[in-house]
Structure formats: C-alpha cells, structure tokens
Amino acid sequence: MSSPLPTARVIHVDTRGAVILDEASPETRDSRGIYLPNYIEPVSHIAVDVGGSLAKVVYFTRSPEPPSSPSILATGGNSSHSSIPTPPSPPSAGQSLPPNSSHPRQNGALTPMVLDNSTSHVGSGLSGLHESLLHETILRRVSLRHFPGGSLNFERFETDSIDDCVRFIQELIERSAAINGVPIEEMKQGVKIMATGGGAHRFYELFRDTLDVEVLREDEMECLIEGLKFISLIPDEVYFFSDELIQSVAHASPSSAALERPGPNPPKFAVTFEGNPTPQLPCLLVNIGSGVSIIKVDEDGTFERVSGTSLGGGTLWGLLSLLTPATSFDEMLALSEAGDNEAVDMLVKDIYGQDYSKLGLKSTMIASSFGKVFKKGKEKRKFSPEDISKSLLYAVSNNIGQIAYMNAEKYGLNKIYFGGCFIRGHPATIATLSYAIRFWSKGTKRALFLRHEGFLGAIGAWIKNIDGDRESETGDA
C-alpha cells in the first residue's frame, strides 16, 4: 500500500538563473516557458485565470535535464547569438497560422511530494532518466531530494471553450500520476486548482466536480499585483522602447528632436530588455483584457484600482468579429499588419488639405477613427478587412494610452506597466502605446511591457500558493 501524499508546506521559488525559453511558433510568443534551473521543490498545484475572453493556465513541471532549446544561457552552450530577440511580429495576412489546439504542448509532469516519503514509486515513471543518475539521486535524498530544474509553463484557451481547458488539466493530472508512479486518487489529493478572475466563480463547480480536486479562489486584483512583482524580476522579461531611434532623426539628435503627436506609424525606437531587473514600485499597472483596469501600486505593494474603461480587447475582438472574416485574435492581428488605416480613418489632411502646424498637427494624424466610412447620400463603400483591423487597433490602443497617461500624471507615477492578452507581443500595439506615453508625458514617463503580459493573474495565483497565503475561498460564495 502506498504512502499518502503529504500536505503542501510554505516554499519559495528559486529564480536564480531563470531563462525565458525560445518561442515555438507565433502563437506562443507571449506564452514561452520559463526554465528555472535551480528550483528543486516539488509543486503540484495549477493556477487558472479565467477572464471574459480567455482562460490562462500556469503550472510547474519537473525535468531532469534542461528543455531542448531554452537558450544558450540555460544550457551553458556557445553561440554567436548574444542578445535576446525583440518580440517578433505575427505572420502576415497571407501566412497561415497554426491552428488552435485543445491539446497544447506537453511539458513534463507535476511533481507531488511523494519522493519525500517513499522511493517505491520513483523508478516506474522515469524511464527516460539514466539509471545511474536515478540511483545516485535516491542515495543522496538527504542533501538533494529532487531533480533540480524545471519549467514554469503557460497555456491559454478561449473562455467559450472552457471544456478544453478543463480537459487539458485533467490530462495533465493523469499524465503526472503515471510519470510519478502515483495512483490517480493520491495524485488528486496533492493537486490544488488556484482559480482567479471572474471565471473562478462562474466555473467553480465545473473545475471542482470534473477534476475532483480542491479548488481555491483567489482575489483577482491581488493576483495581478503578485504576478507583476514576481515576473518583473525575471531577467529579460520586462522590455521598453529606449531613447535611441532606430533611424536617425534628420538635422537633430534624438534627445533634442521634437516629438510628433501620436498617429499611425510612430517613430521607431530601439527595444531594450531588463537584463538585471530591480523592483519597479511604485508604478501604474494597465491590465488590458476584455476591458481595461488601471491599478495604482504603491512602493510597499499596496494597490488600488483607480480607473478603467470598457473599451478593451473584448471591444476589438467583438467588432472585428462582426466586420471581418477573422475567427481568432491572432488572425485579427495578422490582418492589421497588412492594413492601411488611411483608407478608413479621416486624417488631418482630409480636413485641412495640409498640416495644421499652429496646433502641431501633421497631415497624417488621425482626426476621426472610421471617419471616411459614412458619406451621406452616397452608396456604401466596401472596406478591406485589413484596413478595418488596422484602424480599429489604432483607435483602441490610442484611447488606452491616453487614459493611462492621464492616470499616471494624476498620481505622479513615471513607470507604466501594460499587461493583458490584448498586447500579445504585437509590434503595432506596443509602438502605439509606448509612443503615446512618451509624447503626452514629454518623455518623463515610460511604458513598460512584459513577455508574459497576459498571464499576470495566473502567475499571481500560482505564487500566492507557493508563498503559503491561505485567505482563499474554498466553498461556494
């Protein structure tokens, strides 16, 4: 008879040497795994953040060896590539996107604490591990009880397909039981679902009854802040547009050149990654999901939701679903890459015929989003899905950027983090938000972006369990 799994104890994540893995495809550009080579504690809980549009899952899996290609920093190999690449562009409109899968990447197994109590199950599920290494590890259980190294994994599902998310977690638990040589009933005793977001309440019974595991509900805003505090300390996670223009400014240095007002195709600045991150509090967190929440975070980590808007990712997704043939957010972003908003938007030159230099308005500035669509008494024109997508992306992004700046100005904050699945590492969105903050603040405030921007809530729920925070809701509200 096997020994029961022990209950969880308070442990902390060892992030020394943490490295963000290379992306596998355009769809994974915002959900790369994070390899933690020095983290040795067993973890078997799963965090789920269910929003209005997307459900995000975060979980940790053990691996006796580094992932196949985490980067030269993780493997210690040699390569001529010495810098982390900038967030890549999504594929062009003519390029096919990888299909959404209800069975995402399989990255090892959850690790229950069964190895602390018994060695009887250790060998059955680790057939890929060299026998001598396994034997040596068992002999050294007192000083090193678990194989060091593992990956923090990220997955997302559309909330309308929440059953796919539940099925994925169920298969993860079953696979983990088999790999660890633990009966499924015992594995479930060691697994907790840390749920946050609105769906933590809406789908509570679905997760609890289908998975037959304990489900704890975490406060959404607390999880966002905890996620930000943790992920922003991972090397090369945070990035921003520096003061260095990619193309030199004619007749002036970048520092003295007058900034153009925000508009389509803003000046291109070089991307800088935080290789040696430090705490960045106080700050403003602008979380762009279906809607937008703007949260003021003080130096001691206390926070307050100070503003927001209903015009967020759900707005873009919903309107483009009506106006274009795109069936996924990735397709919508790809369409916008090939679009020209000038065919849809009314520009300053459409009104004045030229620049309005007295007010600092260039002729190419957007005067009215979608302003060319309606013409009274004329037959309705047809506009391309690409142009519509580009126009609407600019409209939503510029609106969010200005609201973010006004709140940062109101509360005297110079660091503005943008999070949420709306961004998805999309260059046009990042450039629009970044330049809007740069312009309106006259360069005194900085827009900061995250490579895992859509997973802050799920990361926070995962960290809260790691750190032993037990103010979660366990029963029906």
C-alpha positions as CSV (number, residue, x, y, z in Angstrom):
1,M,0.0,0.0,0.0
2,S,1.5,3.3,-1.0
3,S,2.0,6.2,1.4
4,P,-0.4,9.2,1.2
5,L,0.9,12.4,-0.3
6,P,1.9,14.9,2.4
7,T,0.2,18.3,2.5
8,A,1.9,21.3,1.0
9,R,4.3,23.4,3.0
10,V,5.4,27.0,2.5
11,I,8.2,27.1,-0.1
12,H,9.7,29.9,-2.2
13,V,10.6,30.0,-5.9
14,D,14.4,29.9,-6.6
15,T,14.7,32.1,-9.7
16,R,18.5,32.1,-9.9
17,G,19.5,31.5,-13.5
18,A,15.9,31.8,-14.7
19,V,15.7,32.0,-18.5
20,I,12.8,32.6,-20.9
21,L,12.6,29.8,-23.5
22,D,12.6,30.4,-27.2
23,E,9.1,30.6,-28.8
24,A,7.9,27.6,-30.7
25,S,5.5,29.4,-33.1
26,P,3.9,32.9,-33.5
27,E,1.1,31.7,-31.2
28,T,3.5,31.1,-28.3
29,R,5.2,34.5,-28.5
30,D,3.5,35.6,-25.2
31,S,3.5,32.1,-23.6
32,R,7.1,31.0,-23.6
33,G,8.0,28.7,-20.8
34,I,10.4,29.9,-18.1
35,Y,13.2,27.5,-17.2
36,L,14.2,27.6,-13.5
37,P,17.4,25.5,-13.3
38,N,17.9,25.9,-9.6
39,Y,14.4,25.3,-8.3
40,I,14.2,21.9,-6.6
41,E,11.0,21.9,-4.6
42,P,8.1,19.7,-5.7
43,V,5.0,21.6,-6.9
44,S,1.7,20.0,-7.9
45,H,-0.8,22.9,-7.9
46,I,-2.2,24.5,-11.1
47,A,-3.2,28.2,-11.4
48,V,-6.1,29.2,-13.7
49,D,-7.1,32.8,-14.5
50,V,-10.5,32.8,-16.3
51,G,-11.4,36.1,-17.9
52,G,-14.3,37.1,-20.1
53,S,-12.4,36.1,-23.3
54,L,-9.5,33.9,-22.4
55,A,-8.6,31.3,-19.7
56,K,-4.9,31.3,-18.8
57,V,-3.2,28.3,-17.1
58,V,0.2,28.3,-15.3
59,Y,1.9,25.2,-13.9
60,F,5.3,23.9,-13.0
61,T,6.8,20.7,-14.3
62,R,10.0,18.9,-13.2
63,S,12.6,17.9,-15.8
64,P,15.9,16.1,-15.0
65,E,17.6,18.0,-17.9
66,P,17.1,21.5,-19.4
67,P,14.5,21.9,-22.2
68,S,15.7,21.0,-25.7
69,S,16.4,24.7,-26.6
70,P,15.9,27.0,-23.7
71,S,18.7,29.3,-25.0
72,I,22.4,29.4,-24.6
73,L,22.1,31.0,-21.1
74,A,20.2,28.0,-19.8
75,T,22.3,25.2,-21.3
76,G,25.7,26.9,-21.0
77,G,26.4,26.3,-24.6
78,N,28.2,28.6,-27.0
79,S,26.6,30.6,-29.7
80,S,27.1,33.7,-31.7
81,H,23.7,35.0,-30.6
82,S,24.3,37.1,-27.6
83,S,21.1,39.1,-27.2
84,I,17.5,38.2,-26.6
85,P,15.4,38.9,-29.8
86,T,12.7,41.6,-29.7
87,P,9.1,40.3,-29.6
88,P,8.6,39.1,-33.1
89,S,5.8,40.3,-35.5
90,P,2.9,38.0,-36.1
91,P,2.7,36.3,-39.5
92,S,1.5,38.4,-42.5
93,A,-2.1,38.1,-43.6
94,G,-1.2,35.6,-46.3
95,Q,0.6,33.3,-44.0
96,S,-1.3,30.6,-42.3
97,L,-1.5,30.5,-38.5
98,P,-1.0,27.3,-36.5
99,P,-4.4,26.0,-35.6
100,N,-5.7,26.4,-32.0
101,S,-5.3,23.1,-30.3
102,S,-7.3,21.6,-27.4
103,H,-4.1,19.6,-26.6
104,P,-1.3,22.2,-26.2
105,R,2.3,21.5,-25.5
106,Q,3.1,18.6,-23.1
107,N,6.0,19.7,-20.9
108,G,6.7,17.0,-18.3
109,A,4.7,16.4,-15.2
110,L,3.6,18.0,-12.0
111,T,5.7,16.9,-9.1
112,P,4.0,15.8,-5.9
113,M,5.9,15.4,-2.6
114,V,5.8,11.6,-2.8
115,L,9.6,11.4,-3.2
116,D,9.9,12.8,0.4
117,N,8.1,9.8,1.9
118,S,8.9,6.8,-0.3
119,T,11.2,5.6,-3.0
120,S,8.9,2.8,-4.0
121,H,7.3,4.7,-6.8
122,V,10.3,6.6,-8.1
123,G,11.6,4.4,-10.8
124,S,8.3,3.4,-12.6
125,G,7.6,6.7,-14.2
126,L,11.1,8.0,-15.2
127,S,12.1,5.6,-17.9
128,G,13.8,8.4,-19.8
129,L,16.2,9.1,-17.0
130,H,19.6,7.5,-16.9
131,E,19.6,4.6,-14.4
132,S,22.8,5.6,-12.6
133,L,21.6,9.2,-12.2
134,L,18.4,7.9,-10.7
135,H,20.3,5.6,-8.3
136,E,22.7,8.4,-7.2
137,T,19.8,10.8,-6.6
138,I,18.0,8.3,-4.4
139,L,21.1,7.7,-2.4
140,R,21.6,11.4,-1.9
141,R,18.0,12.1,-0.9
142,V,19.0,13.8,2.4
143,S,21.0,16.6,0.7
144,L,19.1,16.7,-2.6
145,R,15.7,15.3,-2.6
146,H,14.5,16.2,-6.1
147,F,16.0,16.6,-9.5
148,P,16.9,20.3,-9.9
149,G,15.4,22.3,-12.7
150,G,12.0,22.5,-14.2
151,S,9.8,24.8,-16.3
152,L,7.0,27.2,-15.5
153,N,4.5,26.6,-18.3
154,F,1.9,28.8,-19.8
155,E,-1.2,27.8,-21.8
156,R,-4.4,29.7,-22.8
157,F,-7.8,28.8,-24.1
158,E,-10.8,30.7,-25.2
159,T,-13.3,31.0,-22.4
160,D,-16.1,29.9,-24.7
161,S,-14.2,26.6,-24.9
162,I,-13.6,26.2,-21.2
163,D,-14.2,22.5,-21.5
164,D,-10.9,22.3,-23.5
165,C,-9.1,24.0,-20.6
166,V,-10.6,21.5,-18.1
167,R,-9.8,18.6,-20.3
168,F,-6.1,19.8,-20.6
169,I,-5.8,20.0,-16.8
170,Q,-7.4,16.6,-16.4
171,E,-4.9,15.0,-18.8
172,L,-2.0,16.8,-17.1
173,I,-3.0,15.3,-13.7
174,E,-3.4,11.8,-15.2
175,R,-0.1,12.0,-17.0
176,S,1.6,13.3,-13.9
177,A,0.3,10.4,-11.8
178,A,1.6,7.9,-14.4
179,I,5.0,9.5,-14.6
180,N,5.4,9.8,-10.8
181,G,4.1,6.2,-10.3
182,V,1.4,7.5,-8.1
183,P,-2.3,6.2,-8.1
184,I,-4.6,8.8,-9.6
185,E,-6.5,9.2,-6.4
186,E,-3.4,10.1,-4.5
187,M,-2.3,12.4,-7.2
188,K,-5.6,14.3,-7.0
189,Q,-5.1,14.7,-3.2
190,G,-1.9,16.5,-3.9
191,V,-3.2,18.8,-6.6
192,K,-5.0,22.1,-6.0
193,I,-6.5,24.4,-8.5
194,M,-5.7,28.1,-7.7
195,A,-8.5,29.9,-9.6
196,T,-8.8,33.7,-10.2
197,G,-10.6,36.0,-12.5
198,G,-14.4,36.2,-12.9
199,G,-14.5,32.6,-14.1
200,A,-13.1,31.4,-10.7
201,H,-16.7,31.9,-9.5
202,R,-18.6,31.2,-12.7
203,F,-16.8,27.9,-13.4
204,Y,-16.1,26.9,-9.8
205,E,-18.3,23.8,-9.8
206,L,-17.1,22.7,-13.2
207,F,-13.5,22.6,-12.1
208,R,-14.2,21.1,-8.7
209,D,-16.6,18.4,-9.9
210,T,-15.0,17.4,-13.2
211,L,-11.4,17.3,-11.8
212,D,-12.3,16.0,-8.4
213,V,-9.6,18.2,-6.7
214,E,-9.6,21.0,-4.3
215,V,-10.3,24.4,-5.9
216,L,-9.3,27.6,-4.1
217,R,-10.4,31.0,-5.3
218,E,-8.0,33.9,-5.2
219,D,-8.7,37.7,-5.4
220,E,-8.2,38.9,-9.0
221,M,-6.5,42.2,-8.3
222,E,-4.2,40.7,-5.6
223,C,-3.1,38.1,-8.1
224,L,-2.4,40.7,-10.8
225,I,-0.1,42.6,-8.4
226,E,1.6,39.4,-7.1
227,G,2.1,38.3,-10.7
228,L,3.7,41.6,-11.7
229,K,6.0,41.6,-8.7
230,F,7.3,38.1,-9.4
231,I,7.5,38.2,-13.2
232,S,9.1,41.6,-13.5
233,L,12.2,40.2,-11.6
234,I,12.8,37.5,-14.2
235,P,15.8,38.5,-16.5
236,D,14.8,39.8,-19.9
237,E,11.0,39.7,-19.1
238,V,10.5,43.4,-19.0
239,Y,11.2,45.5,-22.1
240,F,10.7,49.0,-23.3
241,F,11.5,51.4,-26.1
242,S,14.7,53.2,-25.4
243,D,15.5,56.8,-26.3
244,E,17.5,55.7,-29.2
245,L,15.8,56.0,-32.6
246,I,16.4,53.1,-34.9
247,Q,16.6,55.5,-37.8
248,S,18.4,58.8,-37.0
249,V,16.4,62.0,-36.9
250,A,17.3,64.4,-39.6
251,H,19.1,67.6,-38.6
252,A,18.7,66.8,-34.9
253,S,19.8,64.4,-32.3
254,P,17.1,62.1,-30.8
255,S,17.3,63.9,-27.4
256,S,16.6,67.3,-28.9
257,A,14.2,66.4,-31.7
258,A,10.6,67.5,-31.2
259,L,8.2,64.6,-30.7
260,E,5.5,64.2,-33.3
261,R,2.0,63.9,-32.0
262,P,0.8,60.2,-31.8
263,G,-0.5,58.8,-35.0
264,P,-0.1,55.9,-37.4
265,N,3.4,54.5,-37.7
266,P,5.1,56.4,-34.9
267,P,8.9,56.9,-34.9
268,K,10.7,53.6,-34.2
269,F,12.8,53.4,-31.1
270,A,15.1,50.5,-30.2
271,V,13.9,47.8,-27.8
272,T,15.7,47.4,-24.5
273,F,15.3,44.4,-22.2
274,E,15.8,44.5,-18.5
275,G,18.7,42.0,-18.2
276,N,19.3,42.8,-14.5
277,P,15.8,43.7,-13.2
278,T,15.2,45.5,-9.9
279,P,11.9,46.2,-8.2
280,Q,10.0,48.9,-10.1
281,L,7.5,50.1,-7.5
282,P,5.6,52.4,-7.3
283,C,4.0,52.1,-10.7
284,L,0.8,52.0,-12.6
285,L,-0.5,48.7,-14.0
286,V,-2.7,48.9,-17.0
287,N,-4.2,45.5,-17.4
288,I,-5.9,45.2,-20.9
289,G,-8.2,42.1,-21.0
290,S,-11.7,42.1,-22.3
291,G,-12.0,45.5,-20.6
292,V,-9.2,47.6,-19.0
293,S,-8.3,48.0,-15.3
294,I,-5.9,50.7,-14.2
295,I,-4.3,49.9,-10.9
296,K,-2.0,52.2,-8.8
297,V,0.6,50.2,-6.9
298,D,2.5,51.9,-4.0
299,E,6.1,51.2,-3.0
300,D,5.1,48.8,-0.3
301,G,2.9,46.8,-2.8
302,T,-0.4,48.1,-1.6
303,F,-2.7,48.8,-4.6
304,E,-5.9,50.5,-5.6
305,R,-8.0,50.3,-8.8
306,V,-8.2,53.9,-9.8
307,S,-9.7,53.8,-13.3
308,G,-10.5,51.7,-16.3
309,T,-12.5,51.6,-19.5
310,S,-14.9,49.1,-21.1
311,L,-13.2,49.7,-24.5
312,G,-10.5,47.0,-24.4
313,G,-9.5,43.7,-26.0
314,G,-13.1,42.4,-26.0
315,T,-14.1,45.5,-27.9
316,L,-11.5,44.9,-30.6
317,W,-12.3,41.2,-30.8
318,G,-16.0,41.7,-30.9
319,L,-16.1,44.4,-33.5
320,L,-13.6,42.7,-35.8
321,S,-15.6,39.5,-35.5
322,L,-18.6,41.5,-36.9
323,L,-16.6,43.4,-39.5
324,T,-14.0,40.9,-40.8
325,P,-13.8,37.2,-41.6
326,A,-11.2,36.6,-38.8
327,T,-12.1,33.9,-36.3
328,S,-9.3,34.4,-33.8
329,F,-7.4,37.2,-32.2
330,D,-4.2,36.1,-33.9
331,E,-5.9,36.3,-37.3
332,M,-7.1,39.8,-36.4
333,L,-3.6,41.0,-35.5
334,A,-2.3,39.4,-38.7
335,L,-4.9,41.3,-40.8
336,S,-4.0,44.6,-39.1
337,E,-0.3,44.1,-40.1
338,A,-1.3,44.2,-43.8
339,G,-3.8,47.0,-43.4
340,D,-3.7,50.8,-44.2
341,N,-5.8,52.8,-41.8
342,E,-5.7,55.8,-44.1
343,A,-8.4,54.2,-46.3
344,V,-10.8,54.1,-43.3
345,D,-9.7,56.9,-41.0
346,M,-10.3,60.6,-41.6
347,L,-6.9,62.4,-41.3
348,V,-5.9,66.0,-40.7
349,K,-5.1,66.4,-44.4
350,D,-8.7,65.3,-45.3
351,I,-10.0,68.3,-43.4
352,Y,-7.3,71.0,-43.9
353,G,-5.6,69.7,-47.0
354,Q,-2.2,70.0,-45.2
355,D,-0.6,70.1,-41.8
356,Y,-2.2,72.3,-39.1
357,S,1.2,73.5,-37.9
358,K,-0.2,76.1,-35.5
359,L,-1.6,73.2,-33.3
360,G,1.2,70.8,-34.1
361,L,-1.0,68.5,-36.2
362,K,0.7,66.7,-39.0
363,S,-1.4,66.0,-42.1
364,T,-1.1,62.2,-41.5
365,M,-2.6,62.4,-37.9
366,I,-5.9,60.7,-37.3
367,A,-8.7,63.3,-36.9
368,S,-11.5,60.8,-36.7
369,S,-11.3,57.0,-36.5
370,F,-13.5,55.4,-39.2
371,G,-14.3,58.9,-40.3
372,K,-14.3,58.0,-44.0
373,V,-16.8,55.2,-43.7
374,F,-20.0,57.2,-43.7
375,K,-20.8,59.5,-46.6
376,K,-24.4,60.9,-46.5
377,G,-26.4,60.3,-49.7
378,K,-23.7,58.1,-51.3
379,E,-23.6,54.4,-51.9
380,K,-21.9,52.4,-49.1
381,R,-18.3,51.7,-49.9
382,K,-16.6,48.4,-49.1
383,F,-13.5,48.4,-47.0
384,S,-11.0,45.7,-46.7
385,P,-10.7,43.6,-43.5
386,E,-7.1,44.5,-43.3
387,D,-7.8,48.3,-43.3
388,I,-10.6,47.9,-40.8
389,S,-8.4,45.9,-38.5
390,K,-5.6,48.5,-38.6
391,S,-8.0,51.4,-37.9
392,L,-9.7,49.7,-35.0
393,L,-6.4,48.6,-33.5
394,Y,-5.1,52.2,-33.5
395,A,-8.4,53.5,-32.1
396,V,-8.5,51.2,-29.1
397,S,-4.7,51.4,-28.4
398,N,-4.6,55.2,-28.6
399,N,-7.6,55.5,-26.3
400,I,-6.0,53.2,-23.7
401,G,-2.6,55.0,-24.0
402,Q,-4.1,58.4,-23.3
403,I,-6.2,57.2,-20.3
404,A,-3.1,55.5,-18.9
405,Y,-1.1,58.7,-19.2
406,M,-3.7,60.8,-17.5
407,N,-3.9,58.5,-14.6
408,A,-0.1,58.3,-14.3
409,E,0.1,62.1,-14.3
410,K,-2.7,62.4,-11.7
411,Y,-0.9,60.1,-9.3
412,G,2.7,61.2,-10.1
413,L,3.8,57.8,-11.4
414,N,6.6,57.5,-14.0
415,K,6.5,53.8,-14.7
416,I,3.5,52.3,-16.5
417,Y,3.3,48.6,-17.0
418,F,1.0,47.3,-19.7
419,G,-0.4,43.8,-19.2
420,G,-3.2,41.6,-20.5
421,C,-3.7,39.4,-23.5
422,F,-4.7,42.3,-25.7
423,I,-1.0,43.1,-26.4
424,R,0.3,39.6,-27.3
425,G,3.7,41.0,-28.3
426,H,2.2,42.8,-31.3
427,P,4.6,45.4,-32.6
428,A,2.0,48.0,-33.7
429,T,0.2,47.8,-30.4
430,I,3.4,48.2,-28.4
431,A,4.6,51.0,-30.5
432,T,1.3,52.9,-30.3
433,L,1.0,52.6,-26.5
434,S,4.7,53.4,-25.9
435,Y,4.8,56.4,-28.2
436,A,1.6,57.8,-26.7
437,I,3.0,57.7,-23.2
438,R,6.3,59.2,-24.5
439,F,4.6,62.1,-26.3
440,W,2.0,63.1,-23.7
441,S,4.5,63.0,-20.9
442,K,7.2,64.8,-22.9
443,G,9.5,61.8,-22.2
444,T,9.1,61.9,-18.4
445,K,7.2,58.6,-18.2
446,R,8.0,55.2,-19.6
447,A,5.7,52.4,-20.9
448,L,7.0,49.0,-19.8
449,F,5.9,45.7,-21.4
450,L,6.1,42.1,-20.3
451,R,6.8,39.0,-22.4
452,H,4.1,37.2,-20.4
453,E,1.8,40.1,-20.2
454,G,-1.4,38.0,-20.4
455,F,-0.6,35.7,-17.5
456,L,-0.1,38.1,-14.6
457,G,-3.3,36.9,-12.8
458,A,-2.5,33.2,-13.2
459,I,1.2,33.8,-12.2
460,G,0.0,35.6,-9.1
461,A,-2.4,32.8,-8.1
462,W,0.5,30.3,-8.5
463,I,2.9,32.4,-6.4
464,K,0.2,33.0,-3.7
465,N,0.0,29.3,-3.1
466,I,3.8,28.9,-3.2
467,D,4.1,31.5,-0.5
468,G,1.5,29.9,1.7
469,D,-1.2,32.6,1.5
470,R,-4.3,31.0,2.8
471,E,-7.0,33.6,2.6
472,S,-8.5,31.9,-0.4
473,E,-12.2,31.0,-0.8
474,T,-12.8,27.3,-0.8
475,G,-16.5,27.0,-0.7
476,D,-19.4,28.4,-2.6
477,A,-19.8,32.2,-2.3
